[in-house]
Amino acid sequence: MNNNDLDGKVALVTGGSRGIGAAVAVRLAEDGADVAFTYQRNTDRADEVVERIKGIGRRVLAVQADSADPAAVSAAVDRVAAELGRLDILVNNAGVYLTGPAEELGLEEFESTIAVNVRAPFLASRAAIGHMTDGGRIVNIGSNVAGRVPFPGLALYSMSKTALIGLTKGLARELGPRGITVNIVNPGATDTDLNPADGPYADTIRGFTALGRYSEPSEIAAAVAYLSGDDGRYVTGATIDVDGGFGI
């Protein structure tokens, strides 16, 4: 069990029913926070996360919300603050991963990517700011391909994650006087359902990393937990790569 420096805090993790999002939700609960998370459609996976957090002894709220729906994003934030009594930590984790040559990606793929990867974090942050006080935390989950693009077909996705860096820096400057920090964590290859460490390109991807392996979701969650707690109070506007030394 980790130290409970988040005791009394309320956190919201978007896209928290699996992978990195689920790991973040559980870690924040282990550190003492009551945790809400959004999920799109997989009720079974959401229920699993709920039971894990209940087992830790924290309050938990699962909110079904499509991050592509702007009204649903803002409503989810307001609901969490109303039902759990406050909102101290927002982790913008929900995302879509649409890849392919730029000339083969249509307007539908473009708009879907921007809606979920860029607009939703902006709207969720905007809604959360109204509920946060001194000590509030916003952590965006980006990607290491915002800075290094080792394969073709990533232009759209990389663009969307690079936009999050600008959002992070702009909000950090804006909210600093209010004692609210805003940072971005850029994971590298992480062993999840969508990108398993035994996938067809895993050996090639591992070869790009200094550590020669995929990360575990819990390792990304550890960085988020640090930024969410009191130890991270003087870190804002920062881009933190948790990618095993990818492409250094």
N, C-alpha and C positions, 0 to 999 in steps of 0.2 A: 504494500500500500504506500502511495506517495504522500508527502506532507499535504495537509489540507489547507493550503494558502488561498484556495478559492471558496472556502466555507462561507455560506451566505450569499454567494453570487449566483446569478442566473445566466446561462449561456444558450445561444441558439446556433445550431450548426445546420446549414442548408445541405441537402443531399446527404443525410446522415444515416441512411439505412444499410450502407455497405461500404467496403473498401476503406479509403482514407477517412471519409466522413464518419463512418461508424467507429473507427479507431479513435478519432478526435473526440466524439461524443462520450465514449467510454472513459477516455483518459481524463477529460475535464470533470466527469463525475467522480472518478477516483481521487482527483485533487480537491474535491469538496463541493463542486458546483451542482446545482439543480440544472438539468439539461433538457432542452427542447430540440427537436430536429425535424426537418421537412423530408418528405419522400414523395416520389411521383406516383407509383402504382404498386410496388411490391409490398403488400401488407404483411406477408409472412416474414420477410427480412426485417421490416420495421418492428414487428412484434418481438423478434429475437433481440434487437437492440434495447427495446423497452424492458424486457425481462432482465437483461444484463445490468442495466442501470438500476432497476429496482433492487436487484440482488446486492448492489453496492450500498444501498440504503439512501439513495437520493431521489428526489421527485423527478419525474420525467413526463414529457408531453410529446407525442408524435403528431405532426400536422401534415396531412396530405395536401400538397400544393405543387403545382406545375410551375417551375421557374421561368418558363416561357410566357406565362400569363402575368403581366405587370400588376394587375389588381390582386392576384393571389399572393404575389411576393410581399407586397406591402401589408396585406391583411394578415398574413402569417406572423409577421413581426409584431403587429399590434395585438394579435391574439395571445402570443406568448407573454408579452408584457402584462396584459390584463389578467391572464389566468395564473401566472406564476408570480405576479406582483411587482416585477421589475425586469430590467434587461441590462446586463453589465457587459456581456461578451457576445459579439457576432462573428461567426466564422463563415465566410462566403466560400463554400466548397463545391456546390452543385455546378456541374459543367457538362458540355457535350464535346465529343471528339469526332469531328467530321474531317476526313482527309481525302486527298486525291489531287491530281494536277489541277492547277487553277482554271485552265480552260474547260475542264469537265465539271466544275462545281457551279451550280446554278444559283439564282437569286434565293431560292428556298433554303439551300444549305447555308448561304451567307447570312440570311436573316435569322435562321435558327441559332447559328453559332453566336451571333452578336446578342440576340435576345437573352440567351442563357448565360453566356460567359462574360458579358459586359454589362448589358442593361440590368439584369437581375442583381448583381452585386451593387450597382449604383443605387437602385431603388431600395434594396434591403438596408443599405447603409444609411440612406436618407431617412428611412422610416425609423431605424434604430437610434439615430442621433437624438431624436425627440424624446427618447426614453432614457438616455444615458446621462450620467453625471460624472463628476471628477473621478478618474480611475476606470472609465470605460475603455473597452478594447475592441478594435475591429481587426480581424486577421483575414486576409484574402489568400486563397489557395491558387497559385499560378501554375507555372510549369517551367522547367529549365530550358525548354525550347523557345522561351521568350528571348534568350540570349545566345543560344547555340542551336543551329538547325542542321543536324547531321544527315538527314534523309530528305529526298524530294517529297512533295505532296503535303507539306505541313504549313504552307503559307497562310491559309485561313486560320487554322488553329493557333499558330504562333502569333499572328496579328492580334487575335482576341486576348491572348494571355499577356502580350506586351501592353495592351491597353490597361490592364489591371495594375501595372507598375505606375503608370501615370495617375490613375485613380488613387492609388495608395499614397503617392507623394503629395498630390493635391489635397486630399483629405487630411493628411498628417499636418500639413501647414495650416489648414483651416481650423482644425480641432485642437491643436496643441494648446492654445491659451485656455481651453476648457478642461485640460487634463486628460483628454482622450487620445490614446495612441492608435496608430493605424500602420500596419505592416503587412508584408506579403511573404509567404513561404512558397518557394518554387521546388516542388519535388522533382526528382528524376524518375528513372524506371522503378516502379513500386509494384510489389507482388500482390496483385488484385485480380478479381475475376476478369476484368477487361484487359489486363496486361500481365498474364501469369509469368512467373519466372521460368517456366518450362515451355513457353510459347515458341513458335517457329523461328523468331528472330532474336530470341533471348541471348544466345551465345554472342551474337554480334554486338548487341546492346551492352552486355556485361564488359565486352572488350573496350568500350569507350570510357569505362569508369576506372578511376585510380584504385578503388577498393575491389574491383572485379566481381561485384555482385549486385543484385537488386536490393532495394531497401524493403523493410517490413513497414506496413502502415503505421505501426506503433512508433517507428522512428520519426515519421512525419508528425505524428500527434505530439511527440515530446517537444518538438520545436514550437508547435502551436501553444502547448501548455505553458512553456516558458514565457512566451510573449503575452499570454493571457494573465499571468500572475504578477505578483508584486515585484519579483526579481527583474521583470522586463519593463519596469515603469519608465526607464530612461531611453528606451529603444522606440523610435518612431520614424516613419518614412523609409524604413529599411527593407531591402530585398535580401532574403536569406535563402540561399540555395542548399537544399538537403538532397544531394544527388550523387554522393559517393565520389566526388571529384570528376564529374562528367566532362570529358573533353579538355582537361587542363593540360 
